[in-house]
C-alpha cells in the first residue's frame, strides 16, 4: 500500500575523481563550484565558475544556463553539489555530474 522506504532514483551521476577529471576535459563540459565565494577564492579547480548553492538566487542562476552542456559540480565534500545536481536535474538538465567525495577527494 504505502512504500515508505522507496527512494526516488537520482537523475544525476556521482563520479569518482578520475571520471570527473576525464569528463571535465570534454568540449561541452562546464565545471561549477557550488561552494561559497570565500571557499571558491581559497582554491578551485581550473576553469570552474562559482555558483553558490546556498545563495537565495541559485535556482534562478541555474535556470539561465544552456541545457545542452554537461555540468560537473563539486563542493567540499560532495553533499552540497549533490543537492545542486538534484536541483538542476529537477529543472530539466540531463547531463549533470557530482564529484563524489568533493574537492577533498581531488588528487590532481
C-alpha positions in Angstrom: 0.0 0.0 0.0 2.5 2.7 1.2 6.1 2.3 0.3 7.7 4.4 3.0 11.2 3.2 2.2 11.1 3.8 -1.6 13.8 6.2 -2.6 13.4 8.2 -5.8 16.1 7.3 -8.3 18.8 10.0 -8.7 18.6 12.0 -12.0 22.3 12.7 -11.9 25.5 10.7 -11.6 28.1 10.6 -8.8 31.6 10.3 -10.3 34.9 9.3 -8.9 37.7 11.9 -9.1 39.1 10.2 -12.2 35.8 10.0 -14.0 35.1 13.7 -13.1 38.6 14.7 -14.3 38.1 13.0 -17.6 34.6 14.4 -18.1 35.5 18.0 -17.3 38.0 17.9 -20.2 35.3 17.3 -22.7 34.3 20.0 -25.2 30.8 20.7 -23.8 31.8 20.4 -20.1 31.0 23.2 -17.7 32.6 23.0 -14.2 30.7 24.6 -11.4 31.9 25.1 -7.8 28.8 25.4 -5.6 30.7 26.5 -2.5 30.6 30.0 -1.1 32.7 32.8 -2.7 35.1 32.6 0.2 35.7 28.9 -0.3 36.0 29.4 -4.0 38.6 32.1 -3.7 40.6 29.8 -1.3 41.2 27.4 -4.1 39.2 26.0 -7.0 39.5 23.6 -9.9 40.9 25.0 -13.2 38.2 26.6 -15.3 35.5 26.4 -12.6 32.8 29.1 -12.2 31.3 29.8 -8.9 27.5 29.5 -8.3 27.0 29.3 -4.5 24.4 26.6 -3.7 23.4 28.4 -0.5 22.7 31.7 -2.4 18.9 32.6 -2.5 19.2 33.1 -6.2 21.0 29.8 -7.0 18.0 28.3 -8.8 17.4 31.5 -10.8 21.1 31.5 -11.9 20.9 27.8 -12.9 17.7 28.2 -14.9 19.6 30.6 -17.2 22.3 28.0 -18.2 22.0 26.2 -21.5 20.7 22.7 -21.2 22.8 21.3 -24.0 26.0 21.3 -21.9 27.4 18.7 -19.5 27.6 20.1 -15.9 30.3 18.9 -13.5 29.5 20.2 -10.0 31.6 20.0 -6.9 31.8 21.3 -3.3 34.0 20.5 -0.3 32.5 17.0 0.5 30.0 16.2 -2.3 26.9 16.9 -0.2 26.0 20.5 -1.4 26.9 19.6 -5.0 24.7 16.5 -4.8 21.8 18.8 -3.8 22.7 21.2 -6.5 22.8 18.3 -9.1 19.3 17.2 -7.9 18.0 20.8 -8.3 19.4 21.0 -11.8 18.0 17.6 -12.8 14.6 18.8 -11.5 14.9 21.8 -13.8 15.3 19.5 -16.8 19.1 19.3 -17.1 20.0 15.8 -18.4 23.8 15.8 -18.1 24.7 16.6 -14.5 27.6 15.1 -12.6 28.6 15.3 -9.0 32.2 14.8 -7.7 31.7 12.1 -5.1 33.7 13.0 -2.0 34.0 16.6 -3.1 37.2 18.6 -3.6 38.8 17.0 -0.5 39.0 13.7 -2.6 40.6 15.5 -5.6 44.1 14.1 -6.2 45.0 16.3 -9.1 
